[in-house]
């Protein structure tokens, strides 16, 4: 099976408290109905692409729990429970743990530190871990140790200042190409991956998500779509303007894996 040929996705329905999700800046939060609509469109797109999509019940005590990517990292080989850096999100780990234990033979934990899944980019060769305001050096070290147990290798990189998560600014287009914002246009960081730079006025499109043969990309970013399609990759635009109000994009609303 190919690198992007996911078979399963785990999502969590937004709670009505999502309107109080963490956000940078002094602007209004999203409207619940609009978040629910964007979430449903996302789940529908994954189903149409052929994935078995399971949606966990909402958690009112955790406004950001719709973003299941942050408390855990999953692979065909097993799952790793992370430890999100925002105190209001720490409890999401205990909520997702039993769900992963039901679905994965091996579920590892971090020995120390903090890591948000949004700071992790899994490439065909290695797992990149972006240090950020949410992911610290102790967490990165513990994650590298957990990855090694699964036979995977991790490497530490840096999320640019002012960018919430590493993957806020990048996403894989295909096995050899990564979309990046200008601040991440760095050959050393991405090794042999070719970089496609997303223009600054469409920076939010960099958090794109390749699923099977399609790149899912935020709606309203024509130039970014054109850059992806120029590589011969099909795109599908999805609405993300409401979840964008709480600093989220496409990768963060699911955990995806290839069943063995
Ligand atoms: C947070 O600040 O944690 C949420 N409001 C947004 C999390 C987005 N997660 C992600 O990009 N992986």
Boltz pocket constraint, residues with backbone or C-beta under 6 A from the ligand:
constraints:
  - pocket:
      binder: B
      contacts: [[A, 21], [A, 22], [A, 23], [A, 64], [A, 67], [A, 69], [A, 70], [A, 86], [A, 89], [A, 117], [A, 118], [A, 119], [A, 165], [A, 168], [A, 246], [A, 247], [A, 248], [A, 249], [A, 251], [A, 252]]
      max_distance: 6.0
